[in-house]
Amino acid sequence: MGFWLSTVGLNRTGKSCRLRWVNYLHPDLKRGRMTAEEERLILELHEEWGN
């Protein structure tokens, strides 16, 4: 297995694969700008709970 991985150049760890899935590949990942409602909710919750 190690020879195959070095041959194709895949040097990802399990952690890096998980992070790539969570941050880039997950089908439910919402891309683009936040809506006005989302921004309002963030400000409201920040006012209530702080940082």
Summary of the structure (lengths in Angstrom):
residues: 51
radius of gyration: 18.8
end to end distance: 45.9
largest distance: 54.5
contacts: 69
relative contact order: 0.08
helix: 65%
strand: 0%
